[in-house]
């Protein structure tokens, strides 16, 4: 089983992310989701998932949120002993068979406690298609007006 952790702050891409994750998984029945949904009281978008054993959802009024790291700590409390865990943002798209690929990659590591990590590629909401494949690296792009550094994904070229 894979425990998928998603901290979502008022993100309209949360439900499309969940649907894409399930649709493109080789083993969707083996996925469990822990979601900290920081939203307003009227938002009902997660109701279709709320009665499923695959979903553990903590709903938090958006104005009471204490930030991303706090939300991720809340999700950790939803962990149910799954063998693997995957931490995502609430706006992703997946390659077909993504879960099988990750499980095979973990097996190939030959380590008792492997960690796979990457900087996820960019996608544009509303556009269909499969995300580009291959490893990515983080590259500093620029500083925002508030002084925060902005990173962008770039493909790692084969040598």
N, C-alpha and C positions, 0 to 999 in steps of 0.2 A: 504494500500500500504506500501511496505517496500523499503526504500532508502538504497541501498547497496553501500557503499563507498569503493573504491579500489584505493590505491596509488601504482602504479607499476613503478619500475625503471628497465627498460631493462629486464624484467622477461619473459622468454619463457613460463612460466606456466600461464600467464595471460589468454590467450584464453582457455586452458583446464579448468581453474578454472571457467570461465564464463559459459562454456558449461556444466560442471558438476553441477554448481549451478542451472541452468535452468532445466536440465534434471531430477534432483532429487527433485525439489520443488513440493509441492502439488498444489500450486497456482502460476505457473510461470508467468501468465499474470498480477499478482499483484506486480511484482518486477520492480524496477527502479534502474538503475545503474548510479552512478557518478564516473567517472574514471579520475584520473590524470595520463596520460600515458607519462612517461619520457623516450623518445626513440630517435632513429636517424631518419633522414628525409626519408630514404628509407623503413622503416618498414610500411607495409600495413596490418598487421594482424588483426586490428580492423575494417577494411573496411566493413566486413559483418554486423557489428552492427551499423555503423555510420548513416544509414538512418532510424533507428528504434526509435520510441518515448520512448522506454524503456531505451535508453542509452543517457547519457550526457557525452561527452568525451572532456576533455581538453588535448590537445597534447602539450608537452613541449620538446624542444630539450634537450637531457639528460645532455649536458654540461652546460645548463642554470638552472638546477634544484638547489634548495636551501635546499634540504634535505626532509626527511620524514614528519616532522611536517609542513613544508611549503606546501608540496603536499597535506596533509590532510586539511590544511586551504583553499587551492584552491578548493577542493572538496566541502567544506561547501558552497561555493558560487554557487554550482550547485543544492543545495537542492531545491526541488519544493513543499514543504508542505506535504510530505508523513507523515502518522501517526507514523511510526516506522523507525528507522535507524539502520543499521548494518555495523560496520566498520570491514573490513577484510584486510589481506595482499593479495598479488596477487598470492599466491600459497596455495590453499586449496582444499580439497575434502569434499564432503557432504554426510550425511546419507540420505536415502530415507525419504521424508516428513519432511525434516529439518525445513522448514518454518512453517508448521502446528504445529510441536512440540514447536518451540519457541513462537508462538502466544498463544498456550495453556498454556505454562509455564508463560508467562507474565500475562495472565488472572488469573492464580492460585495464583499469588503474592498478590492480593488484595490491591495493592497500586495504587494510582493515577499516580505516576511517577516511575514505576519499572525500574530497570536496571539489565539486565542479562549479566554476563561476565564470561569468562573462558580463560584458556590458551589452545589454540588449540593443538590437537594431531599432531604427526609427520606422514607424509606419504612420500613415495619415488616416485618421478616422474617416470612414465612409468609402475608402478605396479598398477594392477587393484584391486578392492575389496572395501568393505565398511570400513570406518575408525572405530576403536574401539569405543564402546559407553561407556558412564559413565563420571562422572565429573573428571576433571584433575586439578592438582595444579602445580605451578611453583616450581622447585627445582634447586638451584644453582648447576651447574655441575663442572665448572672450570673457570679459567681465561684464556683468549686467550693470545697469545704472545704480543699483543698490550696493554694488561691490562684490556680489557673489560670482564665483567663477562658474562658467557654463561649459560643460563637457559635451562632446558629440562622439557618436560611435564611428569608427573607421575600420574597414576591413584590414586584416593582417595579410599582407602579400606573402605568397609562397616563396621560399628562398631556394 
